[in-house]
Amino acid sequence: MTEITNFNFYKELHLSELKRKNDIDSLVGYPTTLITILIGSAFYFFKSENFTYKSTDNSFLIFLLILIVCLFGTSIVVAIVFLIKMYLNTFKKYKYLPSPLTLKKREKELYEHYEGFYLETESKESYKKAIEYADNEFKKDLLNYYIDYGTNNQIVNDNRTKDYYSSRKCLTFAIFLLSLIGILILIK
């Protein structure tokens, strides 16, 4: 691969991680809706008449019902924690390229550095060489930005995706538990 191909490759990786960030941000709607539905359903099941103890009730079923309700509440809370972590970028920050003004200043700084060097050595092609070396160094700087920032953003995105799927697992478990709660209330 040539240097320019590597440059474009890392640039595309960096840009794809920024796009992936937006895709992950858009995923938060489904679990949030599911949590709302689950909590609403739970309030429907958790009427006081379903949890009053009568002497004819099976003690084991009551104990099992209370245990499953606690597990349901825990799974909802854990799912919410994972969603918060996902939404807050797992408490890490994305990295973005410096502003265009900062990049332009860096490019000018590099040009002035190399121009000064070639003027001191009294080279005849100082202007051409200064531009060439400044361009090469600037591309190296950009390449390093793309590699460092793309890597950081990929790690953040991977962690956010893991948190998203962990919240979905918790919500799936909560749906199962809510179904059990409904069945136990009917049996009771």
C-alpha positions in Angstrom: 0.0 0.0 0.0 1.2 3.5 -0.7 1.3 6.2 1.9 -1.7 8.0 0.3 -3.7 4.7 0.4 -2.9 4.3 4.1 -3.9 7.9 4.7 -7.3 7.4 3.0 -7.8 4.1 4.7 -7.3 5.5 8.2 -9.4 8.6 7.3 -12.3 6.3 6.3 -11.9 4.3 9.5 -12.1 7.5 11.6 -15.1 8.7 9.6 -16.9 5.4 9.9 -16.5 5.4 13.7 -18.1 8.8 13.8 -21.0 7.6 11.7 -21.3 4.5 13.9 -21.6 6.8 16.9 -24.7 8.3 15.3 -26.1 4.9 14.6 -25.6 3.8 18.2 -27.3 7.0 19.4 -30.4 6.1 17.4 -30.7 2.7 19.1 -31.7 4.1 22.5 -35.4 4.5 21.5 -36.3 0.8 21.4 -35.1 -0.2 24.9 -36.6 3.0 26.3 -40.0 2.2 24.9 -39.7 -1.4 26.1 -38.8 -0.2 29.6 -41.9 2.1 29.7 -44.1 -0.8 28.5 -42.6 -3.2 31.1 -43.0 -0.8 34.0 -46.6 0.0 32.9 -47.4 -3.7 32.7 -45.8 -4.3 36.1 -48.0 -1.6 37.7 -51.0 -3.3 36.2 -50.0 -6.6 37.8 -48.8 -5.1 41.1 -52.3 -4.2 42.3 -52.7 -4.5 46.0 -55.4 -7.2 45.5 -52.7 -9.5 43.8 -50.4 -9.1 46.8 -52.7 -9.4 49.8 -52.1 -12.6 51.7 -55.1 -14.8 52.4 -55.0 -17.8 54.6 -56.0 -20.0 51.6 -53.0 -18.8 49.6 -50.0 -21.1 49.0 -47.1 -19.7 51.0 -44.5 -21.0 48.5 -46.3 -19.3 45.6 -46.4 -16.0 47.5 -42.6 -16.3 48.3 -41.9 -17.2 44.7 -44.0 -14.2 43.4 -42.1 -11.8 45.7 -38.8 -13.2 44.6 -39.6 -12.9 41.0 -40.9 -9.3 41.5 -37.6 -8.4 43.1 -35.7 -10.0 40.2 -37.9 -8.1 37.7 -37.2 -4.8 39.5 -33.5 -5.5 39.6 -33.3 -6.5 35.9 -35.1 -3.2 35.0 -32.7 -1.1 37.1 -29.7 -2.9 35.6 -31.1 -2.4 32.1 -31.5 1.3 32.8 -27.9 1.6 34.1 -26.6 0.0 30.9 -28.7 2.3 28.8 -27.4 5.3 30.8 -23.8 4.1 30.3 -24.5 3.6 26.6 -26.1 7.0 26.2 -23.2 8.8 28.1 -20.6 7.1 25.9 -19.5 4.7 28.7 -18.3 7.9 30.5 -15.5 8.3 27.9 -15.2 11.0 25.3 -15.1 10.9 21.6 -12.1 12.5 19.9 -12.6 14.9 17.0 -10.1 16.5 14.7 -8.8 19.9 15.7 -10.6 22.9 14.2 -9.8 23.9 10.7 -8.1 27.1 12.0 -5.9 25.0 14.3 -4.9 22.7 11.4 -4.2 25.7 9.2 -1.9 27.2 11.9 -0.1 23.9 12.2 0.4 23.7 8.4 1.7 27.3 8.4 4.0 26.5 11.3 5.4 23.5 9.5 6.0 25.5 6.3 7.7 28.3 8.2 9.9 25.8 10.0 11.1 24.1 6.7 11.4 27.3 4.8 13.6 28.7 7.6 15.7 25.6 7.5 16.2 25.7 3.7 16.9 29.5 3.8 19.6 28.9 6.4 21.3 26.3 4.2 20.8 28.6 1.2 19.3 25.9 -0.9 18.2 27.0 -4.4 15.0 25.1 -4.2 14.1 26.2 -0.7 10.5 27.2 -1.5 9.7 23.9 -3.3 11.4 21.8 -0.7 9.8 23.7 2.2 6.3 23.1 0.7 7.0 19.4 0.0 8.4 18.7 3.5 5.6 20.7 5.2 3.0 18.8 3.2 4.5 15.5 4.1 4.7 16.4 7.8 1.2 17.7 7.8 -0.1 14.5 6.2 1.8 12.6 8.9 0.1 14.7 11.6 -3.3 14.1 10.1 -2.6 10.4 9.7 -1.7 10.2 13.4 -4.9 12.1 14.3 -6.9 9.6 12.2 -5.2 6.6 13.8 -5.4 7.8 17.4 -8.9 9.3 17.2 -10.3 6.4 15.2 -8.9 3.9 17.7 -10.3 5.8 20.6 -13.7 6.2 19.0 -13.8 2.5 18.0 -13.1 1.6 21.7 -15.9 3.9 22.9 -18.3 2.6 20.2 -17.5 -1.0 21.1 -18.2 -0.4 24.7 -21.4 1.4 24.0 -22.5 -1.5 21.8 -21.8 -4.0 24.6 -23.8 -1.9 27.0 -26.7 -1.8 24.5 -26.8 -5.5 24.1 -26.4 -6.0 27.9 -29.5 -3.8 28.4 -31.4 -5.8 25.8 -30.5 -9.1 27.6 -31.7 -7.6 30.9 -34.9 -6.5 29.2 -35.5 -9.9 27.7 -35.0 -11.4 31.1 -37.5 -8.8 32.5 -40.1 -9.8 29.9 -39.7 -13.5 30.9 -40.0 -12.6 34.6 -43.1 -10.4 34.0 -44.7 -13.4 32.2 -43.9 -15.6 35.2 -45.4 -12.9 37.5 -48.6 -12.9 35.4 -48.8 -16.7 35.5 -48.2 -16.9 39.3 -50.9 -14.2 39.9 -53.3 -16.3 37.8 -52.4 -19.5 39.7 -52.6 -17.8 43.1 
